[in-house]
Amino acid sequence: MSRARVLAGTSAVGSERRPYSLRRRLMAASMAAFAVLIALLSAGLWTYARSSANQTYDLLLRGAAIAILERIAVTPEGIDIDLPPSALEILALDQEDRVFYRVVDARGTTLTGTPDLPTEGFFERSLPLQEPIFFDSLYSGETVRFVVNGRTLLSADRPQWIGVQIGQTRIARNAMEADLILKGLVPLAALSIAGVAMARAGIGFAMRPLAGIERDIRERQPNDLEPLGTAPPREVESLITAINGFMRRLDVSRGQAESFIADVAHQMRTSLAALYGHLEAADRPGEAGSRAVARARDQARRTVRLTNQLLSHAMVIHRADKEMFQTTDLGELVRRLMEEIVRDDAAGGIDFAVEMPPPPIAPRVTGDPIAIREALRNLVDNAVRHGPPDNQITLRVTATTLAGRPAYAIGVEDCGPGIAPADKPKVVERFYSSGPGGGSGVGLAIVAAVAESHKGRFDLSDRQPNGLSATITLPETPPPGPVSMP
């Protein structure tokens, strides 16, 4: 059943449709642009060919009409029509075309020729004189191109309008139009093929830098996280910049993880070896065995504390990478921490005090409440562990500024022995302990990591006459930018 499920899942993944490549999308866009361009050019070519064929043959039609009109005269016996043979012979050069004509008067009465030619209502408008009228109409089962032209003849009694209508089938016109279109489409098709080839070559040339970047990434070793050195095109420059930024962050994260794992392995190995040595000596008789058991118990306690703090440190680093920030009420966070310490009786008889900004100031920051609480808990634990029995610990929250931005300082003050000036820069490093009793050396490293992840600051200063002040300064809103964890 499990194998069947795995195979089904593999088949489902394999059957998912892969997205189009960038090359294919560019080619599709180029082909679509070429198709639109070819369609527009073809439409323009068809319009030009039809217009050219009509203009050529319309000139012949008009010339024939004028030639006939010039041979019509008014005589005392009536209208004399002498049709010149050459007028119609020009139109009959194409043996497949047919020619129709008639001569009419102002009332539309046919004086000679074919009487039933279509008129398209031109007798209902102003009769044509100088400018002819052209129109297409269906006649004798074919589409025929007609021209109507006329002139006014002067007679003894009154002027008379005489018109000539000549029609010619469109066979020769259509042949000329098709010939023009064909001769225009051949170079257009060649241009299209050349354009597609150039588009493919141009896309291939444009994709060459991306292929170089792909080859650079593919041929790298797993531990090579150096930024990409290829100069990318401007269109993908932001993408390459983002990839380089991610690789830098990944390199930093990997370095932190390797350092953390190496340190943890060393410390745990040392602590467990010490615990094992004490347990080996525990079976000695008498007081030596009792001292060994006590030392083993103390070493086990140290190992548990070290393990817990290492887990806390790993949690802080993980949450810093995720930036699990929200509006955090520092006053509420400090009060709950004090309630937890008092409830667990972790501080014995130590005197605690909490100082907050006066109303109406509400100390709130944008940050990770769990990480901030972990940092304060470590500061309080350090103050408890390293302070005298009659220690007085004060948690003070004050409004301040950090790099010109509104911020809040959270200080933990005690009456302990403090830290030597030479040790202050070192105590924030993992596993460095300066106090008596050999602490884990992780607590202050956690505090420094929390301050860094919030773009804040961690300070250690001496109090007078004695004691230590540990202060975390957190901005109300962390400025944007990458976080470099210590």
N, C-alpha and C positions, 0 to 999 in steps of 0.2 A: 504493500500500500504506500509506504514512504517513497519507494522508487518510482511508482506511478505518479505520485504527486510532484516529485522533482522533475520528471520528464515532462509532465504537463506544464509546470511552471517554466521550464526551459523553452518549450514550444511556444508558450504565450509570449515570452520575452522576444524570441526570435521572429515571431510573426508581427511584432510591432512595426509600424511603418516608420522608416528612417526619415528624418527631415531632409529637405532638399539642401544640396551643397550651395555654397556661395557662388561657385562658378556656374552652376546650373541656373541659379536665380538671376545672375547677371546676364547669362545667355538668353534666358526667357525674356527679361526686360528689353535686351537689345533686339531680339527677334520681334517682340511686340511693337517696339518703336519703328523697326524697319517695315513691318507689315502695315502699320498706320501710314507711314511715309509713302510706301508703294501704292497703297489704296488711294491716297490723295493725289499722287502723281498720275495714277491711271485714270482717275476721274477727270483730272485736268487735261490729260492727253485725249481722252474720249471727247471732251467738250471742244477741245481745239480741232480735232479731226472732223467732227460733225460741222463745226462752224466753218472750217476751211472748205469742205466739200460743198456746203450750201452756198457760200459766197462765190465759189467758182462757177457753179452751174446756174446760180441766180443771175449772174452777169450775162450768161448766154440767153437765159429766158428774157431778161429785160432788153437785151440787144435785139432779139427776134421781135419782141413787141414793138419796139421803136421803129424797126425796119418796116413792119406792116403798117404802123400808123402813118409813116411818111408817104406811103403809096395810096392813101385814102384821100379823096378830094370830093368837093361839092360841085356838081354840074347842074345846068338847067333841067336836065332830065332826072336828077336825083344824086344819090351818093355813089361815087365810082370807087370800087375796091379792086385794086390790082395787086394781088398777093405775090410778092417776090419769092421765087422758089428757094433762093439761098437762105431765107430767114428760117425756114423749117428744116432745111437740109443739115444745118449746123447741129440742131438738136437731135437729128436722127443718125448721127455718126455711130452711136452705139446701137448695134442691130437688135439688142434685146429690149431696149427702151421703146416705149410708144409715146407719141406726141398727139395732143388734142388742142384744138383752137376754135375760137369763134370771135366774130365781131358783133358788138351790140350797140344799141343806142341808149339814150338816157333813161328810157323806160324799161330797159332790160330785154328788149325784143332782139332776138338773134337775127342779124342781117345775113350772115353766112357762117358756115362751120357747124360744129356739133351743138345742138340747142340745149341739151340737158346737163351741161356741165354745172357743178355746184358753184354757188355764188358766195356762201358764207356770210350772207346779209350785207354785202358791200353796197348794194343799191339803196339800203336803208340809211346809209351814212353819206357824208359828203363824197361825191364822185372823185376818184383819183385823177389828178392832172399830171403834175411834174413827177411826184414821188409815187412809185408803183406800190401795189399791195401784194405781199407774198403770203401764201398759206398752204398747209397740207390738208388733204381731204381724201376720203376713200371714194374711189370711182372705178367702175368696171372691175371690181374685185381686187384692186391694188391701191396702194398709197401713192397718190400723185401730188407733185409739187406744182402749184398754180401761181401765176402772176397776172395781175390785172393792171393795165395802164391805159390812159386815155388822153385825148386832146380835144380842144374846142375848135370846130371848123366854122369859118365865117361864110355866111351865105347872103343872098340878096335880102331876104326877109328877116332872118333872125339867126343867131349863133346856134350851133348844134354840137352836143357832146357825143363823141364816138369813142368807144372803148374796145380794147383787145384783151382777150383772156386766152392764155396759152398754158397748157399743162404738160408735164413730162413725168413719166414714172421714175422711181428712185433707184433703179437697179444700178446705173452708173455711179450715182452719188454714193450709194451704200458700198459699192466696190472700192471707190476712192477713199471713203472713210475707213474701211477695213484695212486697206493698204497702208494708210497713214498710221493707224493704231498699231498694226503689226510692225512696221518699221520703227515706231517709237518704243514698243515693248521689248524688242530685242536688246537694244542697248540698256534699257531700264532693267531687264532681267540680268544682264551681265553686271550692271552696277550693283544690283542687289546681292548677287553671288559674291562679288568682290567685297561688298560691305560686310556680309556675314563672315567672310574669311578674315577680313581685317578686325572685325569685332572679336572673333575667336582668338586671333593672335594678340590683340590688345588686352583681352581678359587674361590670357595666359601670361603675358608680360607683367600685367598688374599683379597677378597672383604669385609671381616668382618670389618676391620678398616673403610672402606668407609661407611658401614652401621652404624657404631657407630657415625661417623661424621654427617651422614644424620639424625640420631635420635637426636643428640645434637641440630642441627639447628631446626628440626621440633618441638621439645618440648620447645624451648625458648619462652619467652615472647617478644612481639613486641619491647619493650624498652631495651631488653638485647642485647647489642652490644659488649660484651666482646669477646676477641679473642678466637678461638677454642683451647681448651687445649689438644685435643687428639693428640698423636704422630703419624703423618701420615707416610705411606710408602714413600721411597725416590722418587718413580716414580711420586707421586702427592704432594710432599712436596712444590714445587714451586706454585702449584695451591692453597694449603691451605695458604701459605704465602701471596699470592695475595688476597685471600678472607679476611684474617685477616687485611691486609693493607686497603682494601676497607671498612671493618667494622670500623676500626679506623677513616678513613676519614669521613665516614658517621656519626659516633658518634660526631666528631668535628663539622661537618656541622649542625647536629641536635642541638647540644648545642648552636652554634652560632645563629641558627634560633630561638630557644626558648628564648635565651637572648634578641635577637633583637626584637622579637615580644612583649616580656614582657616590654621592655624599651619603645618601640613605643606606646604600649597601655597606659602605665602610662603617658608618655609625652603628647599624644594627649588628653587623658582624662583631664589632668590638664589644658592644653591650652584651650580646648573647655569649660571647667567649668569656667575658668576665663573670656572667651569671653561672655559666657552666663550671668555671673554676671554683667559685664559691660553693656550688652544690657538691663538687667532688670532695671538697674539704669538710663538708658538713657531717660526714660519717666518722670523723675523729672523736675519740672519747673525751669527755670532760668539757672544760671551759672553752677549749679551742674549737670544738664542734659547735658549741652554742654561738660563739662569735662568728663562725662561718655561716651559720644559718641566718643570723641577724644581717650579716653583710649580703647574703643571697637575697633576703627579703628586701633589703634596701635597693639592691641592684635590680630586682624585678620591678619594684616601684618606679625606679628611674627608666627602665625599659618601657613600661606601660606609658609613662608620661611622654617619653620620646616618641613612641608610636603614635599617640594621640596628637601630639603637636605636628608630627610629620604629616599625618592625615589632614590636619587643619590647614597646614601650609599648602598641601596639594589642592585642597578645596578652594582656598583663597586664589591661587593661581588660575584654577579652572574657571571660577566665577569672574575673574578679571578678564579672561579671554572672551567670555560670553557677554560681559558688560550688562549684568542683571541689575540695572539701576532703576530706582524709583524714588519718589519723594519720601524722605526719611525724617521723622521727628526725633531730633537728638535728645530732647528732654525726656520723651517717653522711653527711648532706648536706654538711657542712663538709669532711669527709675526702675525699669524692669531688671536691669543687670544688678542693681543694688538689692532688689527683692530676692533675686535668685541666690546671691552670695549670703544674705542673711538667713534665708530659708535652709540652705545647705550647711550653714554654720561653718563655712570654709574659712572665715576670717577670725574665728575664736573671739577674743575680747578686744579686737582692734576697733578703734573709733573711726567711723566713716562720716564724711560730710559731702554734700552735693550743693554746688552753687550754679545757678542759671542766670541768664540775662534778665533784667527786670522787664515786666510787661510794658508795652504790648509786644515786645520782640519775641517772635516764635522761632527758635533755632531749628531750621529745616534745611536739608541739603538734598541734592539729587545724587543718590549713591546706592550701594548695596548694603542694606541693613544687616544682613548676616555677617558679611565680611567686617563691617565697622564694629559690630558687637564682638566678634572674635578678637579683633585688635585690642579693644578696651579690656576684654576679659584677660588677655595676656599681660597687659600693663598692670592691672590690679593684682594678678597672681604674682608677678615679679615683685610688686611693692609689698605684698604679704610675705612672700618667701624670704626676701632679703632685708626686711625691716625688723626693728626691735620688737619685743613683746608688747610694749606700750605704744606701738606705732599709731600714727594718725594719718589717714589717707583721705585726700580731698579730690573729688572729681569736679572740675570747674569747666564750664562752657562759656566762652566769651565771643562776642562779635568782633571781627577783624577784617583785614584785607589780605589778599594773596595775589601778587603780580598785578595789582590794580583792580582786582575783582573782589566782590563781597565774599567773605568766607567766615567760617567759625573754627575756633581753636578749642580742642577738647584736651584738657590737661589732667594728668594723674600725678599728684604730689604726695610724697611720703617723707618720713623722718629717718630713713635708713642711712647706710654709710655712703651712698652715692656711687658714682663710677669715676675712676681716674680719668683725667683728661686724655691720656694717651690711648685709653681703651674705648672712648666714646665712638670713634669712627669704626671700630672693629666689631662692636657688640651687635650691630645690625646684620652682620654676616652669619650665615648658617653655621651652627655647631661651634660658635665661639662663645665661651662663657668666662666671665671675669670674676664672678662672685664666689664666695666660699661655698663649699658643698657640691660644686660641679653641676650646674644646671645643664639642661639639654642644649641650650644655645640656639633655640629655634624661635622662642617667643617674640623677641624683638625683630627678628627677620620677618615674621608674619606681619608685625605692625608696619615695618618699612614697606612691605609688599602692598599692604592695603592702602597706605598713603600714596604710593606710586600709581596704583591702579586708578585712583580717584584724582590724579593730577594734583595731589596735595604735597605736604611736607611733614617730615617727622624730625623733631628736635629733642635733644637731651641737654638739660642744663642743671647746674647745682643750685641748691637752696641754702640760705643762710639761717641759722648757723650750720645746719647739716640737713641732708636729705637730697632727693632727686626730683626733678620735674620733667616728666615725659609728655610731650605735647604733639598731637596730630592736628594739623591745620588742613581743613577740607574746604574747597570752594563751594559756594551754593550750587553752581552748575559747572561741572568739569568742562573745560574747553575742548573742542574737537581735536582729533589727532591720534596717532598710534600710541599705544602704551608699551613701554619697555620695562618688563618686570625684572627686579633685581634677582 
